[in-house]
Amino acid sequence: MSARDFGLLVLCCFFWGVNLVMTRWVVADHEVPPLFFAAVRFLGVAAFLIPFLRPVPPNLFTLFLIAMLIGCLNFALLFIGLANAEVSAAAVTGQLGVPISTLLSMAFLGEKIRWRRGMGIALAFAGVVVIAFDPDSFSLSFGLLLIVIAAFLGSVGGIIMKRMPPMKALNLQAWVGLFSFAPLFAFSFLFETGQVESYIHGGWEVWLSSLFAILGVSIFAHSAFYVLVKKYDVSLLSPLTLMTPLWGVLFGVTLLNEPFTWKLVIGGAISLAGVFLIAIRPNTVLPDAPLAKKMATGDS
């Protein structure tokens, strides 16, 4: 990989990691309802990408299902999870999409795995259990549990996406945004209160966070990563995207003053080691399913 392309990948991972921190800051510290904040993001994506709604994909029902999985439901659970969990732990837990995609490929597509990837799957989940488990109350973190479910739904959507005819990246992004924002607004007004007031009173910091998520993450980072996917093998790119949770942990600790605990260090090291083992030996049936989901959602 050239130095320029590696720098572009670092920038993509940096944007994704920073966006996790900014989202946590908005929904937890500024108390903007998470479903509403997710809806605003997808509305912005759909509005900016209106020109890319054409050509109209041939199978809109399948695309709608994909949008619900990797867009609406994935982001709803992810943002609610971020409102209830530290971003450092969430950044690591979100990487479970990689082993989950492998397990789904085994269950539904006949994917065969050897001992190294099997060990990677076990380590990835074991590390998250170390992070999420509270030995004092013998319970799992509610926020991190939601993020695990979000990773599962996103992985299902990524696998279905790979069964569709190829689409241009921004064409896919535009349709996911269009299908996702209305259900999220509906869910928000059913289950949340004070959405508009909290968003307006959040001031320029909240508005800038929205703009960064829309333009910096969903459009720029996503498009740049798509360029890299077309140029390089997934077995090279996938391990390198583990920079994303490292940025998330770094900024969660330094900017949000989150504790840097032994559980986070040990659990994060175990989980990311497992993800790395899987990533360097990707699925043979659907090798880039996790990356397909990453390209469609902008990772967070």
Sine and cosine of phi, psi and omega as CSV:
sin_phi,cos_phi,sin_psi,cos_psi,sin_omega,cos_omega
0.00,0.00,0.72,-0.69,0.00,-1.00
-0.93,0.36,0.36,-0.93,0.01,-1.00
-0.88,0.48,-0.60,0.80,0.00,-1.00
-0.90,0.43,-0.72,0.70,-0.01,-1.00
-0.93,0.36,-0.59,0.81,0.06,-1.00
-0.90,0.43,-0.65,0.76,0.06,-1.00
-0.88,0.47,-0.61,0.79,0.04,-1.00
-0.91,0.42,-0.65,0.76,0.03,-1.00
-0.91,0.41,-0.66,0.75,0.06,-1.00
-0.86,0.51,-0.66,0.75,0.00,-1.00
-0.91,0.42,-0.66,0.75,0.05,-1.00
-0.87,0.50,-0.75,0.66,0.00,-1.00
-0.89,0.45,-0.61,0.79,0.05,-1.00
-0.87,0.49,-0.73,0.68,0.00,-1.00
-0.88,0.47,-0.68,0.73,0.00,-1.00
-0.90,0.43,-0.68,0.74,0.01,-1.00
-0.91,0.41,-0.70,0.71,0.03,-1.00
-0.88,0.47,-0.62,0.79,-0.04,-1.00
-0.91,0.42,-0.57,0.82,0.10,-1.00
-0.85,0.52,-0.70,0.71,-0.01,-1.00
-0.91,0.41,-0.69,0.72,-0.01,-1.00
-0.91,0.43,-0.63,0.78,0.02,-1.00
-0.91,0.42,-0.71,0.70,0.05,-1.00
-0.85,0.52,-0.67,0.74,-0.01,-1.00
-0.89,0.46,-0.66,0.75,-0.03,-1.00
-0.94,0.34,-0.75,0.66,-0.12,-0.99
-0.99,0.15,-0.38,0.92,-0.01,-1.00
-0.99,-0.17,-0.82,0.57,-0.07,-1.00
-0.97,0.23,-0.69,0.73,0.03,-1.00
-1.00,0.05,-0.15,0.99,0.08,-1.00
0.84,0.54,0.58,0.81,0.16,-0.99
-0.97,0.23,0.81,-0.59,-0.03,-1.00
-0.81,0.59,0.76,-0.65,-0.15,-0.99
-0.89,0.45,-0.62,0.78,0.02,-1.00
-0.90,0.43,-0.64,0.77,0.02,-1.00
-0.92,0.40,-0.66,0.75,-0.01,-1.00
-0.91,0.41,-0.63,0.78,0.07,-1.00
-0.90,0.43,-0.65,0.76,0.01,-1.00
-0.89,0.45,-0.67,0.74,0.03,-1.00
-0.88,0.48,-0.65,0.76,0.01,-1.00
-0.88,0.47,-0.74,0.67,-0.03,-1.00
-0.93,0.35,-0.55,0.84,0.09,-1.00
-0.88,0.48,-0.68,0.73,0.03,-1.00
-0.89,0.45,-0.68,0.73,0.03,-1.00
-0.87,0.49,-0.73,0.68,-0.01,-1.00
-0.88,0.47,-0.65,0.76,-0.03,-1.00
-0.92,0.39,-0.70,0.71,-0.02,-1.00
-0.93,0.35,-0.45,0.89,-0.10,-1.00
-0.96,-0.28,0.35,0.94,0.03,-1.00
-0.78,0.62,-0.69,0.72,-0.01,-1.00
-0.87,0.48,-0.34,0.94,-0.07,-1.00
-1.00,-0.07,0.15,0.99,0.08,-1.00
-0.96,0.29,-0.24,0.97,0.08,-1.00
-0.95,-0.31,0.62,-0.79,0.06,1.00
-0.96,0.27,0.50,-0.87,0.03,-1.00
-0.94,0.34,0.81,-0.59,-0.01,-1.00
-0.88,0.47,0.48,-0.88,-0.06,-1.00
-0.94,0.33,-0.52,0.86,-0.07,-1.00
-0.89,-0.47,0.99,0.12,-0.08,-1.00
-0.94,0.34,-0.50,0.86,0.00,-1.00
-0.91,0.42,-0.71,0.71,0.04,-1.00
-0.89,0.46,-0.65,0.76,0.02,-1.00
-0.91,0.42,-0.61,0.80,0.07,-1.00
-0.88,0.47,-0.69,0.73,0.03,-1.00
-0.88,0.48,-0.69,0.72,0.03,-1.00
-0.88,0.48,-0.69,0.73,-0.01,-1.00
-0.88,0.47,-0.62,0.78,0.03,-1.00
-0.91,0.42,-0.60,0.80,-0.06,-1.00
-0.98,0.20,-0.78,0.62,-0.07,-1.00
-1.00,0.00,-0.24,0.97,0.00,-1.00
-0.96,-0.30,-1.00,0.08,-0.15,-0.99
-0.82,0.57,-0.89,0.46,-0.10,-0.99
-0.94,0.33,-0.65,0.76,0.01,-1.00
-0.86,0.51,-0.76,0.65,-0.05,-1.00
-0.96,0.30,-0.55,0.84,0.05,-1.00
-0.86,0.51,-0.77,0.64,-0.02,-1.00
-0.93,0.36,-0.63,0.78,0.00,-1.00
-0.88,0.47,-0.73,0.69,-0.06,-1.00
-0.94,0.33,-0.62,0.79,0.09,-1.00
-0.90,0.43,-0.64,0.77,0.06,-1.00
-0.87,0.48,-0.68,0.74,0.01,-1.00
-0.91,0.40,-0.45,0.89,0.06,-1.00
-0.96,0.29,-0.27,0.96,-0.09,-1.00
-0.84,-0.55,0.18,0.98,-0.02,-1.00
-0.57,-0.82,0.46,-0.89,0.06,-1.00
-0.94,0.35,0.63,-0.78,-0.10,-1.00
-0.92,0.40,-0.48,0.88,0.02,-1.00
-0.87,0.49,-0.74,0.67,0.03,-1.00
-0.94,0.35,-0.61,0.79,-0.01,-1.00
-0.90,0.43,-0.59,0.81,-0.02,-1.00
-0.89,0.46,-0.62,0.79,0.03,-1.00
-0.97,0.25,-0.72,0.70,-0.05,-1.00
-0.87,0.49,-0.58,0.81,0.00,-1.00
-0.88,0.47,-0.33,0.94,0.01,-1.00
-0.96,0.27,-0.07,1.00,0.04,-1.00
-0.90,0.43,-0.21,0.98,0.08,-1.00
-0.84,0.54,-0.50,0.86,-0.01,-1.00
-0.93,0.37,-0.82,0.58,0.04,-1.00
-0.92,0.39,-0.53,0.85,0.02,-1.00
-0.90,0.43,-0.66,0.75,0.05,-1.00
-0.87,0.49,-0.63,0.77,0.02,-1.00
-0.91,0.42,-0.69,0.73,0.02,-1.00
-0.90,0.44,-0.64,0.77,0.03,-1.00
-0.91,0.40,-0.60,0.80,0.06,-1.00
-0.90,0.44,-0.61,0.79,0.06,-1.00
-0.90,0.43,-0.70,0.71,-0.13,-0.99
-0.95,0.32,-0.62,0.78,-0.17,-0.99
-0.92,-0.40,-0.29,0.96,-0.10,-1.00
-0.84,-0.54,0.12,0.99,0.06,-1.00
0.96,0.30,0.37,0.93,0.03,-1.00
-0.89,0.45,0.71,-0.71,0.06,-1.00
-0.96,-0.26,0.70,-0.71,0.04,-1.00
-0.84,-0.54,0.50,-0.87,0.08,-1.00
-0.98,-0.18,-0.05,-1.00,-0.17,-0.99
-0.90,0.44,-0.53,0.85,-0.04,-1.00
-0.92,0.40,-0.72,0.69,0.03,-1.00
-0.94,0.34,-0.55,0.83,0.09,-1.00
-0.87,0.49,-0.67,0.74,0.07,-1.00
-0.90,0.43,-0.64,0.77,0.03,-1.00
-0.87,0.49,-0.67,0.74,0.03,-1.00
-0.88,0.47,-0.72,0.69,0.00,-1.00
-0.88,0.47,-0.69,0.72,0.00,-1.00
-0.91,0.42,-0.65,0.76,-0.02,-1.00
-0.86,0.50,-0.71,0.70,0.00,-1.00
-0.96,0.29,-0.62,0.78,0.00,-1.00
-0.88,0.47,-0.67,0.74,0.01,-1.00
-0.88,0.47,-0.64,0.77,0.02,-1.00
-0.93,0.38,-0.60,0.80,0.06,-1.00
-0.88,0.48,-0.66,0.75,0.04,-1.00
-0.86,0.51,-0.67,0.74,-0.02,-1.00
-0.94,0.35,-0.70,0.72,-0.19,-0.98
-1.00,0.08,-0.37,0.93,-0.13,-0.99
-0.99,0.14,0.75,-0.66,0.07,-1.00
-0.98,-0.20,0.97,-0.26,-0.07,-1.00
-0.92,0.40,-0.38,0.92,-0.01,-1.00
-0.94,0.34,-0.63,0.78,-0.03,-1.00
-0.94,-0.33,0.00,1.00,-0.02,-1.00
0.79,0.61,0.75,0.66,-0.01,-1.00
-0.68,-0.73,0.30,-0.95,0.06,-1.00
-0.98,-0.19,0.53,-0.85,0.03,-1.00
-0.88,0.48,0.80,-0.60,0.00,-1.00
-0.88,0.47,-0.70,0.71,-0.02,-1.00
-0.88,0.47,-0.69,0.73,0.00,-1.00
-0.94,0.35,-0.53,0.85,0.07,-1.00
-0.89,0.46,-0.66,0.75,0.05,-1.00
-0.89,0.45,-0.59,0.80,0.00,-1.00
-0.94,0.35,-0.57,0.82,0.09,-1.00
-0.90,0.44,-0.70,0.72,0.03,-1.00
-0.90,0.44,-0.63,0.78,0.05,-1.00
-0.88,0.48,-0.66,0.75,0.03,-1.00
-0.90,0.44,-0.62,0.78,0.03,-1.00
-0.89,0.45,-0.76,0.66,-0.01,-1.00
-0.89,0.46,-0.65,0.76,0.04,-1.00
-0.90,0.45,-0.60,0.80,0.02,-1.00
-0.93,0.37,-0.65,0.76,0.07,-1.00
-0.87,0.49,-0.71,0.70,0.04,-1.00
-0.88,0.47,-0.63,0.78,0.02,-1.00
-0.90,0.44,-0.61,0.79,0.01,-1.00
-0.95,0.33,-0.66,0.75,0.06,-1.00
-0.89,0.46,-0.62,0.79,0.00,-1.00
-0.87,0.50,-0.61,0.79,-0.01,-1.00
-0.94,0.35,-0.27,0.96,0.04,-1.00
-1.00,0.06,-0.17,0.99,0.01,-1.00
-1.00,0.08,0.36,-0.93,0.15,-0.99
-0.86,0.50,0.52,-0.85,-0.03,-1.00
-0.84,0.54,0.63,-0.78,0.07,-1.00
-0.81,-0.58,0.48,-0.88,0.14,-0.99
-0.92,0.40,0.54,-0.84,-0.15,-0.99
-0.85,0.53,-0.77,0.63,-0.06,-1.00
-0.95,0.31,-0.45,0.89,0.11,-0.99
-0.89,0.47,-0.72,0.69,0.04,-1.00
-0.90,0.44,-0.71,0.70,-0.02,-1.00
-0.87,0.49,-0.65,0.76,-0.01,-1.00
-0.89,0.46,-0.69,0.72,-0.02,-1.00
-0.95,0.32,-0.60,0.80,0.07,-1.00
-0.88,0.47,-0.68,0.73,0.05,-1.00
-0.89,0.45,-0.69,0.73,-0.03,-1.00
-0.90,0.44,-0.68,0.73,-0.03,-1.00
-0.97,0.25,-0.42,0.91,-0.19,-0.98
-1.00,0.00,-0.54,0.84,-0.21,-0.98
-0.94,0.34,-0.61,0.79,-0.05,-1.00
-0.92,0.40,-0.74,0.67,0.06,-1.00
-0.87,0.50,-0.60,0.80,0.00,-1.00
-0.92,0.39,-0.65,0.76,0.08,-1.00
-0.89,0.46,-0.65,0.76,0.01,-1.00
-0.89,0.46,-0.73,0.68,0.03,-1.00
-0.88,0.48,-0.64,0.77,-0.02,-1.00
-0.89,0.46,-0.72,0.69,-0.05,-1.00
-0.97,0.26,-0.27,0.96,0.11,-0.99
-0.99,0.14,-0.63,0.78,-0.19,-0.98
-0.90,-0.43,-0.16,0.99,-0.04,-1.00
-0.86,-0.52,0.32,-0.95,0.03,-1.00
-0.72,-0.69,0.41,-0.91,0.08,-1.00
0.91,0.41,0.46,0.89,-0.10,-1.00
-0.90,0.44,-0.82,0.58,-0.10,-1.00
-0.90,0.44,-0.69,0.73,-0.02,-1.00
-0.88,0.47,-0.71,0.70,-0.02,-1.00
-0.92,0.40,-0.58,0.81,0.00,-1.00
-0.93,0.36,-0.69,0.72,0.00,-1.00
-0.92,0.39,-0.70,0.71,-0.03,-1.00
-0.95,0.31,-0.25,0.97,0.06,-1.00
-0.91,0.42,-0.37,0.93,0.09,-1.00
0.97,0.24,-0.25,-0.97,-0.14,-0.99
-0.90,0.43,-0.46,0.89,0.01,-1.00
-0.89,0.45,-0.69,0.72,0.01,-1.00
-0.93,0.36,-0.68,0.73,0.00,-1.00
-0.90,0.43,-0.64,0.77,0.03,-1.00
-0.91,0.41,-0.59,0.81,0.06,-1.00
-0.88,0.47,-0.66,0.75,0.05,-1.00
-0.89,0.47,-0.72,0.69,-0.03,-1.00
-0.90,0.43,-0.62,0.79,0.04,-1.00
-0.90,0.44,-0.68,0.73,0.01,-1.00
-0.90,0.44,-0.63,0.78,-0.05,-1.00
-0.96,0.27,-0.83,0.56,-0.11,-0.99
-1.00,0.09,-0.72,0.69,-0.08,-1.00
-0.96,0.29,-0.63,0.77,-0.09,-1.00
-0.99,-0.12,-0.89,0.45,-0.13,-0.99
-0.91,0.41,-0.55,0.84,-0.07,-1.00
-0.98,-0.19,-0.82,0.57,-0.05,-1.00
-0.94,0.33,-0.86,0.51,-0.09,-1.00
-0.88,0.47,-0.65,0.76,0.03,-1.00
-0.87,0.49,-0.74,0.68,-0.03,-1.00
-0.91,0.41,-0.65,0.76,0.02,-1.00
-0.90,0.44,-0.66,0.75,0.01,-1.00
-0.91,0.41,-0.60,0.80,0.03,-1.00
-0.88,0.48,-0.64,0.77,0.06,-1.00
-0.86,0.50,-0.68,0.73,0.00,-1.00
-0.92,0.39,-0.62,0.79,0.00,-1.00
-0.89,0.46,-0.58,0.81,0.01,-1.00
-0.96,0.30,-0.38,0.93,-0.08,-1.00
-0.99,-0.13,-0.47,0.88,-0.16,-0.99
-0.79,-0.61,0.42,-0.91,0.00,-1.00
-0.94,0.35,0.57,-0.82,-0.04,-1.00
-0.88,0.47,-0.52,0.85,-0.01,-1.00
-0.92,0.39,-0.34,0.94,0.10,-1.00
-1.00,0.06,-0.70,0.71,-0.11,-0.99
-0.96,0.29,-0.67,0.74,-0.13,-0.99
-0.86,0.52,-0.73,0.68,0.04,-1.00
-0.89,0.46,-0.57,0.82,-0.04,-1.00
-0.94,0.35,-0.42,0.91,0.02,-1.00
-0.95,0.32,-0.10,1.00,0.11,-0.99
-0.92,0.39,-0.11,0.99,0.16,-0.99
-0.89,0.46,-0.46,0.89,-0.05,-1.00
-0.85,0.52,-0.82,0.58,0.02,-1.00
-0.90,0.43,-0.46,0.89,0.05,-1.00
-0.91,0.42,-0.67,0.74,0.09,-1.00
-0.89,0.46,-0.66,0.75,0.00,-1.00
-0.87,0.49,-0.70,0.71,0.03,-1.00
-0.90,0.43,-0.72,0.69,-0.03,-1.00
-0.84,0.54,-0.77,0.64,-0.07,-1.00
-0.98,0.21,-0.46,0.89,0.11,-0.99
-0.89,0.46,-0.65,0.76,-0.01,-1.00
-0.96,0.27,-0.69,0.72,-0.12,-0.99
-0.99,0.12,-0.59,0.81,-0.07,-1.00
-1.00,-0.10,-0.56,0.83,-0.03,-1.00
-0.97,-0.23,0.04,1.00,0.03,-1.00
0.84,0.54,0.59,0.81,0.06,-1.00
-0.97,0.25,0.53,-0.85,-0.03,-1.00
-0.94,0.35,0.64,-0.77,0.04,-1.00
-0.98,-0.18,1.00,0.08,-0.19,-0.98
-1.00,-0.06,0.23,-0.97,0.05,-1.00
-0.91,0.41,-0.55,0.83,0.03,-1.00
-0.89,0.46,-0.66,0.75,0.00,-1.00
-0.92,0.39,-0.68,0.73,-0.03,-1.00
-0.91,0.42,-0.79,0.61,-0.06,-1.00
-0.94,0.35,-0.76,0.66,0.00,-1.00
-0.89,0.46,-0.67,0.75,0.03,-1.00
-0.89,0.45,-0.68,0.74,0.01,-1.00
-0.90,0.44,-0.68,0.73,0.00,-1.00
-0.90,0.43,-0.74,0.67,-0.07,-1.00
-0.91,0.41,-0.72,0.69,-0.03,-1.00
-0.93,0.37,-0.52,0.86,0.10,-0.99
-0.89,0.45,-0.65,0.76,0.04,-1.00
-0.91,0.42,-0.70,0.72,0.04,-1.00
-0.88,0.48,-0.62,0.78,0.02,-1.00
-0.89,0.46,-0.68,0.73,0.02,-1.00
-0.87,0.49,-0.62,0.78,0.03,-1.00
-0.94,0.33,-0.67,0.74,-0.12,-0.99
-0.92,0.40,-0.55,0.84,-0.02,-1.00
-0.98,0.18,-0.17,0.98,0.11,-0.99
-0.75,-0.66,0.96,0.27,-0.16,-0.99
-0.94,0.35,0.18,-0.98,0.04,-1.00
-0.82,0.57,0.64,-0.77,0.07,-1.00
-1.00,0.02,-0.44,0.90,0.02,-1.00
-0.98,0.20,-0.76,0.65,0.04,-1.00
-0.76,-0.65,0.98,0.21,-0.18,-0.98
-0.90,0.44,-0.48,0.88,-0.09,-1.00
-0.90,-0.45,0.46,0.89,0.03,-1.00
-0.85,0.52,-0.73,0.69,0.03,-1.00
-0.89,0.45,-0.58,0.81,0.01,-1.00
-0.95,0.31,-0.52,0.85,0.06,-1.00
-0.89,0.46,-0.67,0.74,0.04,-1.00
-0.91,0.42,-0.66,0.75,0.01,-1.00
-0.87,0.49,-0.67,0.74,-0.02,-1.00
-0.92,0.40,-0.57,0.82,-0.05,-1.00
-0.97,0.24,-0.54,0.84,-0.12,-0.99
-0.97,-0.24,-0.21,0.98,-0.11,-0.99
0.95,0.30,0.29,0.96,0.11,-0.99
0.97,0.23,-0.53,0.85,0.01,-1.00
-0.34,-0.94,0.00,0.00,0.00,0.00
